[in-house]
Every structure is written in C-alpha cells, then in structure tokens.
Amino acid sequence: MNTVLAIVGPTATGKSETAIFLARSLDGEIVNADSRQVYRFMDIGTAKPTAEQRSLVRHYLVDVVDPDEDFSLALYQDLAYRAIRDIHGRGKLAILVGGTGLYVWSVLEGWRIPPVPAAKELRDKLEQRARGGQAHMLYNELLEVDPESAMAIGTTNTRRIVRALEVFLVTGKPASSLKAKQPPGFTSCIIGLTANRADLYIRIDERVDRMVSSGLIEETRSLLDRGYSLDLRSMSGIGYREIGLFLKGQLDLNTAIARIKNNTHNFARHQYAWFRLADQRIRWFDTDIAGRPEIMRHAELYVHRSHNQCCATA
C-alpha cells in the first residue's frame, strides 16, 4: 500500500465521519490535517474527533502540542510524512483528513518549505500591529512585496500574513519564491465534500449551537484559567476568541455566538479557495447526503478504483 487518500473540503461537511467509515472499511489510519486539532485541551471548539471515534481508528497528529507552543508548517509536514511512512510500513492505507489547505497541499504536493527561522521580535511587532487594527494594512504591504502569497493567503488569515511578511523582511525574498516541490514518494487520490452554500451555513450554525451546549464556554474558561492568553495563535481561532471576549465581559453571549457563526461562514468560503470545485484532482461528493451509506459507499468504490489504477501503472 503506497497510496494516500485525502478527504478535504470546508468545515462542517462531515470529513471526520467519512474518514472513520473509510478507514474501517479499507484498513486505514487517519492523519489529521486540521491546524487547530494539533493543540491539547482544545476539543469542543476544534470539532476534534471524540475519544470514542479515536478508539475505532488510530489518529495521528491530534493533541501534539500545548496551546502556547509553536507549531510550524515545516514541523507539521515532517510529522505527517513520518506518520504516513509508519502507516504504509504496516501495509495500511494512510488517510489525510482536514480542511487546512496549507497542511494538505504541503503533504500531497511535496512542498520544500523554506528553512527560515522565526524572528521573534519582528513577529511580535507585526502581530502587535495586527492586534492594533492594522491587519488590513499588513495585508496591503504583503500584496506589494509578495502578491502570490497574498492572493493565496487572503485577507482573513492574519497569522499567515504576518509569517509571509516576516519571511520577506528576514530574507529579502518573497516567501512564494522560496518554495519548491518534490514528489512525496506516494500516489494520492482526493475526495472533496461540498454542499449548497445555504445548506452549509445551516450546518455550520447548528454545529456552533451544539458546541456551545456541549461546553465550549467551559472549555474556553478552562484554557484561560490555565494561563493561555487570547493573544496566542491557538486561542485566536474561531470560537475561542469570541467566547474569550465574552468571558472577559467585552461581548454579550448572543453577539459572541453570532460572530462565531459569521466568522465560520467566512472561513468556509476561504477554504473553497484552497479546494476548488474545478480542481480535476479532487472527486467531489455532495454532503447534503453525508451520513447516509450511499455517499460513503461511492467514496469507497472511488478509492478502490483509484488504488487499482495506481497499482496497474506502478
């Protein structure tokens, strides 16, 4: 077995459930490709697979670091490749699952990530500017010096905007010019889950409501009590930021929940920029019937067919 199955798409489309079904059907194990599920103590707000789900199928790269530890793309890619080699070494199917496009494509396309160390003082200054209301200005500055990175990142991902500016200011070269690709040594087939936009927003809103009723407020309070500041990258993610502001008395609860829903809608739109419906590498399934056996059976058939084709041409 030298195939990686990737399951991608926007948030709330049922990627985890589909991955677990396929892993159990195809003797596979799951490699997380969600940038927030790597953090410990952050379960509800990241829609992390439950302990019960993880008992059914082995998961890699979940609960890897504490919320105040740095976790870079280069480190993620290295750990993901190690996990994939381990899975393949035991004759199983590696299933890469998540909606973080940066993580997914770095693994599947074999990005050679520039070894530019963090410049902490510079990064702190850029992040202070972002927190001070200059996030859009930072994006415009990146657009001037590295338009390719700016267009790929978009205006909402402040953390990546800061990192791209940091790379340019340290090296004098655009981050996009430092990237190269090297075949990763395995074949891949990619399943995308999508939905009608209005239906997707309903699914998102319902999931946010479930998160709140399941203890998102208590989980955020616990993180703050542990000393994890809202200024941390991990804590700036959708859900924790808004509930954190509620707990600090800066938002009322209804406003915080409404912001979580709206910000998640925006995030889903941004994910479609990473996983395009026109991308011929991705076999898309409509998640309006997600959870029904039909979509998973179709996906299972697709994986078998893709694997057989890879073996035939190997």
ZIBELDA-V663224 format. One record per residue. N is the residue number from 1. RES is the residue in one letter. OMEGA is omega in radians with two decimals (* if undefined). Layout:
n=N res=RES omega=OMEGA
n=N res=RES omega=OMEGA
This chain:
n=1 res=M omega=3.12
n=2 res=N omega=-3.10
n=3 res=T omega=2.98
n=4 res=V omega=3.02
n=5 res=L omega=3.08
n=6 res=A omega=3.07
n=7 res=I omega=-2.99
n=8 res=V omega=3.11
n=9 res=G omega=-3.10
n=10 res=P omega=-3.13
n=11 res=T omega=3.04
n=12 res=A omega=3.11
n=13 res=T omega=3.06
n=14 res=G omega=-3.10
n=15 res=K omega=-3.09
n=16 res=S omega=-3.13
n=17 res=E omega=3.12
n=18 res=T omega=-3.13
n=19 res=A omega=-3.13
n=20 res=I omega=3.10
n=21 res=F omega=-3.10
n=22 res=L omega=3.11
n=23 res=A omega=3.14
n=24 res=R omega=-3.14
n=25 res=S omega=-2.96
n=26 res=L omega=-3.14
n=27 res=D omega=-3.11
n=28 res=G omega=3.03
n=29 res=E omega=-2.90
n=30 res=I omega=3.03
n=31 res=V omega=-3.10
n=32 res=N omega=3.04
n=33 res=A omega=3.04
n=34 res=D omega=-2.99
n=35 res=S omega=-3.13
n=36 res=R omega=-3.13
n=37 res=Q omega=3.06
n=38 res=V omega=-3.03
n=39 res=Y omega=3.06
n=40 res=R omega=3.04
n=41 res=F omega=-3.10
n=42 res=M omega=-3.00
n=43 res=D omega=-3.04
n=44 res=I omega=-3.06
n=45 res=G omega=3.11
n=46 res=T omega=-3.07
n=47 res=A omega=-3.12
n=48 res=K omega=3.04
n=49 res=P omega=-3.09
n=50 res=T omega=3.08
n=51 res=A omega=3.12
n=52 res=E omega=3.12
n=53 res=Q omega=-3.13
n=54 res=R omega=3.07
n=55 res=S omega=3.13
n=56 res=L omega=-3.07
n=57 res=V omega=3.11
n=58 res=R omega=3.11
n=59 res=H omega=3.06
n=60 res=Y omega=3.04
n=61 res=L omega=2.94
n=62 res=V omega=-3.12
n=63 res=D omega=-3.07
n=64 res=V omega=-3.05
n=65 res=V omega=3.03
n=66 res=D omega=-3.07
n=67 res=P omega=-3.14
n=68 res=D omega=3.10
n=69 res=E omega=3.07
n=70 res=D omega=3.08
n=71 res=F omega=-3.01
n=72 res=S omega=3.04
n=73 res=L omega=3.14
n=74 res=A omega=3.12
n=75 res=L omega=3.11
n=76 res=Y omega=-3.09
n=77 res=Q omega=3.14
n=78 res=D omega=-3.14
n=79 res=L omega=3.12
n=80 res=A omega=3.13
n=81 res=Y omega=3.09
n=82 res=R omega=3.14
n=83 res=A omega=-3.13
n=84 res=I omega=3.11
n=85 res=R omega=3.12
n=86 res=D omega=-3.14
n=87 res=I omega=3.13
n=88 res=H omega=-3.13
n=89 res=G omega=3.09
n=90 res=R omega=3.03
n=91 res=G omega=-3.11
n=92 res=K omega=3.12
n=93 res=L omega=3.06
n=94 res=A omega=-3.10
n=95 res=I omega=-3.12
n=96 res=L omega=-2.96
n=97 res=V omega=3.04
n=98 res=G omega=-3.10
n=99 res=G omega=3.10
n=100 res=T omega=-3.05
n=101 res=G omega=3.14
n=102 res=L omega=3.14
n=103 res=Y omega=-3.06
n=104 res=V omega=-3.05
n=105 res=W omega=3.09
n=106 res=S omega=3.13
n=107 res=V omega=-3.04
n=108 res=L omega=-3.10
n=109 res=E omega=3.10
n=110 res=G omega=3.13
n=111 res=W omega=2.98
n=112 res=R omega=-2.97
n=113 res=I omega=-3.09
n=114 res=P omega=-3.11
n=115 res=P omega=-3.14
n=116 res=V omega=-3.12
n=117 res=P omega=3.13
n=118 res=A omega=3.03
n=119 res=A omega=-2.92
n=120 res=K omega=-3.10
n=121 res=E omega=3.12
n=122 res=L omega=-3.13
n=123 res=R omega=3.12
n=124 res=D omega=3.14
n=125 res=K omega=3.13
n=126 res=L omega=3.14
n=127 res=E omega=3.07
n=128 res=Q omega=3.09
n=129 res=R omega=3.14
n=130 res=A omega=3.13
n=131 res=R omega=-3.14
n=132 res=G omega=3.07
n=133 res=G omega=-3.10
n=134 res=Q omega=-3.11
n=135 res=A omega=-3.14
n=136 res=H omega=3.09
n=137 res=M omega=3.10
n=138 res=L omega=3.12
n=139 res=Y omega=3.12
n=140 res=N omega=3.09
n=141 res=E omega=3.10
n=142 res=L omega=3.13
n=143 res=L omega=3.13
n=144 res=E omega=-3.00
n=145 res=V omega=-3.10
n=146 res=D omega=-3.07
n=147 res=P omega=-3.13
n=148 res=E omega=3.10
n=149 res=S omega=-3.11
n=150 res=A omega=-3.12
n=151 res=M omega=3.14
n=152 res=A omega=-3.08
n=153 res=I omega=-3.05
n=154 res=G omega=-3.00
n=155 res=T omega=-2.98
n=156 res=T omega=-3.05
n=157 res=N omega=-3.05
n=158 res=T omega=-3.12
n=159 res=R omega=-3.12
n=160 res=R omega=3.05
n=161 res=I omega=3.13
n=162 res=V omega=-3.12
n=163 res=R omega=-3.14
n=164 res=A omega=3.07
n=165 res=L omega=3.13
n=166 res=E omega=3.13
n=167 res=V omega=-3.13
n=168 res=F omega=-3.08
n=169 res=L omega=3.11
n=170 res=V omega=-3.02
n=171 res=T omega=-3.03
n=172 res=G omega=-3.12
n=173 res=K omega=3.08
n=174 res=P omega=3.11
n=175 res=A omega=-3.11
n=176 res=S omega=-3.12
n=177 res=S omega=-3.10
n=178 res=L omega=-3.09
n=179 res=K omega=3.01
n=180 res=A omega=-3.12
n=181 res=K omega=3.11
n=182 res=Q omega=-3.10
n=183 res=P omega=-3.01
n=184 res=P omega=3.08
n=185 res=G omega=3.04
n=186 res=F omega=3.03
n=187 res=T omega=-3.14
n=188 res=S omega=2.92
n=189 res=C omega=-2.94
n=190 res=I omega=3.04
n=191 res=I omega=3.06
n=192 res=G omega=3.06
n=193 res=L omega=-3.10
n=194 res=T omega=3.14
n=195 res=A omega=2.94
n=196 res=N omega=-3.01
n=197 res=R omega=-3.14
n=198 res=A omega=3.12
n=199 res=D omega=3.13
n=200 res=L omega=3.13
n=201 res=Y omega=3.09
n=202 res=I omega=3.12
n=203 res=R omega=3.12
n=204 res=I omega=-3.10
n=205 res=D omega=3.13
n=206 res=E omega=3.13
n=207 res=R omega=3.09
n=208 res=V omega=3.12
n=209 res=D omega=3.11
n=210 res=R omega=3.12
n=211 res=M omega=-3.12
n=212 res=V omega=-3.12
n=213 res=S omega=-3.14
n=214 res=S omega=3.05
n=215 res=G omega=3.13
n=216 res=L omega=3.14
n=217 res=I omega=-3.14
n=218 res=E omega=3.12
n=219 res=E omega=3.12
n=220 res=T omega=3.10
n=221 res=R omega=3.13
n=222 res=S omega=3.11
n=223 res=L omega=3.12
n=224 res=L omega=3.13
n=225 res=D omega=3.08
n=226 res=R omega=3.11
n=227 res=G omega=3.14
n=228 res=Y omega=-3.04
n=229 res=S omega=3.05
n=230 res=L omega=3.10
n=231 res=D omega=3.11
n=232 res=L omega=3.11
n=233 res=R omega=-3.14
n=234 res=S omega=-3.07
n=235 res=M omega=3.12
n=236 res=S omega=3.13
n=237 res=G omega=-3.12
n=238 res=I omega=-3.14
n=239 res=G omega=-3.12
n=240 res=Y omega=-3.14
n=241 res=R omega=-3.07
n=242 res=E omega=3.12
n=243 res=I omega=3.07
n=244 res=G omega=3.10
n=245 res=L omega=3.05
n=246 res=F omega=-3.11
n=247 res=L omega=3.11
n=248 res=K omega=3.09
n=249 res=G omega=-3.10
n=250 res=Q omega=3.06
n=251 res=L omega=2.95
n=252 res=D omega=-2.99
n=253 res=L omega=-3.12
n=254 res=N omega=3.11
n=255 res=T omega=3.13
n=256 res=A omega=-3.13
n=257 res=I omega=3.12
n=258 res=A omega=3.12
n=259 res=R omega=3.10
n=260 res=I omega=-3.12
n=261 res=K omega=-3.11
n=262 res=N omega=3.14
n=263 res=N omega=3.10
n=264 res=T omega=3.03
n=265 res=H omega=3.14
n=266 res=N omega=3.13
n=267 res=F omega=3.12
n=268 res=A omega=3.09
n=269 res=R omega=3.13
n=270 res=H omega=3.13
n=271 res=Q omega=3.10
n=272 res=Y omega=3.04
n=273 res=A omega=3.10
n=274 res=W omega=-3.09
n=275 res=F omega=-3.01
n=276 res=R omega=-3.14
n=277 res=L omega=-3.14
n=278 res=A omega=-3.12
n=279 res=D omega=-3.05
n=280 res=Q omega=3.12
n=281 res=R omega=-3.03
n=282 res=I omega=3.04
n=283 res=R omega=-3.00
n=284 res=W omega=3.03
n=285 res=F omega=3.13
n=286 res=D omega=-3.07
n=287 res=T omega=3.03
n=288 res=D omega=3.08
n=289 res=I omega=3.11
n=290 res=A omega=-3.10
n=291 res=G omega=3.05
n=292 res=R omega=-3.12
n=293 res=P omega=-3.03
n=294 res=E omega=-3.07
n=295 res=I omega=-3.13
n=296 res=M omega=3.10
n=297 res=R omega=3.08
n=298 res=H omega=3.12
n=299 res=A omega=3.13
n=300 res=E omega=3.11
n=301 res=L omega=3.13
n=302 res=Y omega=-3.13
n=303 res=V omega=3.12
n=304 res=H omega=-3.12
n=305 res=R omega=3.14
n=306 res=S omega=-3.13
n=307 res=H omega=3.13
n=308 res=N omega=3.09
n=309 res=Q omega=3.11
n=310 res=C omega=-3.13
n=311 res=C omega=-3.11
n=312 res=A omega=-3.10
n=313 res=T omega=-3.10
n=314 res=A omega=*
